[in-house]
């Protein structure tokens, strides 16, 4: 090839800037968890307490304890699963501008959502050890998020109105 002949190539278009996602802080996630627990009182009152009161009053029976726990697990799983799949946010997460995302940055699918939900039970019920995990995790993620491959990210705040 002749060194005097130079080929012109079209300049490469600038690459799209990667989306930077900020992981939600520990205090914000714990505050959201506290708010979520208050909302769960209402969800369980409507879907657990009321039916059990009616069944007990009308038929004078009480389901066995294992059935009550299964009922709670399924009701809360349906609540979290529906919200996480829909927009990646529960009501409390919307308030605190948090979103649950998978490795691809989108809301988790049904299987990943149920996995995260199931792993959150021992994470919380074992004296919060899965939550305390965030103190030693390199990304400050809860143990159930680390194991399920999910992350809780912070959404940007509202943009000021332009005049």
N, C-alpha and C positions, 0 to 999 in steps of 0.2 A: 504494500500500500504506500502510496506517495505521501510523504510527510507534509508536503505543501497543500494537500487537499484535506480540508477539514469538513467533516459533515456537521451539519446543523441538526440538532435535535430539539424538539419542542421542550421547553422547560416543564419540569414536573409540576403539576398543580399541587398547591399546598395540601398536605394531608389534614383531614378533619381532626380537630383537637379532640383527644379522648375525653370522655365525660369523667369528671372527677367526682367521686362519691365520698362524702364524709361519713365515717362511721359515727353512729350516735354515741354520745357520752354516757358513762355509767350512771351518773345522777339522773339524767333525763330518762333513761330506760327504767331505773328503779321507781321514779315518780310515776311513769306510765303504768308500771306494774301495780303500784298502789292504787291508782285510779281504776285500773282494770279490775282489781279485786272488789272495789265498791260496785262497779257495774255488774259483776258476777252475782252479787247478792240479789239484784233485781232479776237477772236472768234465771237464777235458780229458784227464786220465790215463785216466779210465774210457771216455770216448766217442771219443777220438782216438788216444791212445798204444796202448792195448790192441788195438784193431782193426788198427792199422797193424803192430804186432808180429806179430799172428797172420797177416795177409796176407803179410808179409815172410817169416815162418818157413815157412808152408805152401806158398806159391806162388813164393817167392823173387823177388817183384816189389815195386817201390816206386812208388806213384802219382806223377804229375808234381807239381812244386811248386805250380802254380796250383790243382790239385785239393785239395791239403792246405790251402791258405789258404781256399779256398771251404768246405771241410769245417769248419774252425775257425769261420769267419764264421757258417755256418748253425747249428752246434751251440750257440755262445754266443748267437746270436740267438734260438734256440728257448728257451734257459734264461731269458734276460732277458724275452723276450716273454711267456712263460707266467707268470712271477712278476708282472710289471707289470700284466698284464691281470687276473690273479686277485685280487690285493689291493693292487696298486700298490707292492709291496715285495718285494725279494729277501731272501735269508737275512741278508745283511750289513745291509741297511736295517732289517730287523726288530730286529736287535741294537742298532742306533744310534737306534731310534725315528724313522726317516725314512720318508716316503711320497712316491711320485711321483704327481703329479696334473696333469691338463690344465687348461685355462682354466676349465672348469666345476667344478673341485674334485673331480672323480672320477678314478679310475685311467684312464690313456689307453687308447684303443681300439687295435686291432691295427695300423692304418696309422700312427698317431702313434707308437706304441711302436717299430715298425720304423724310422720316420724318425729318431727320437731315437737309437736304437741305431746306425744307419748313420752319422749325423753324429758320434757319439762316437768312431768309429774315427780319422778325421783329427784330431779334437780332442785325442786322447791321443797318437797316433803322431807328430804334427808337433811333437815336443818339448814336448808339454803346453801348447801355445799356447791351445788351447780351454779348458783349465783355468785358465790364467793370466788369461784374459779376465775371470774373476770379480773380479779385482783392480780393474778399471775399470768393470765393469757397475754400473748404479745399484742393482740388487737383489742384487748379488753372485752372479748365476747364471752357470753355465758356458755357453759359447757354444752347445753342442749343445742345451741346454735353452731358451735364448733363441730359437734358430732353429726348434725343434720346437714351441714354445708350451707347454712343460711347466715344472713347478716341483717342486723337492724341498722338502717342508715337514716341520717338526718336529712330531711327535705329542706330546700331553701325557703326562707321566709317570704312573706308577701312583698311584692315589689311596690315601691312608692309610686303613686299616681303621677303621671307626667302632666305638666301644665302647658 
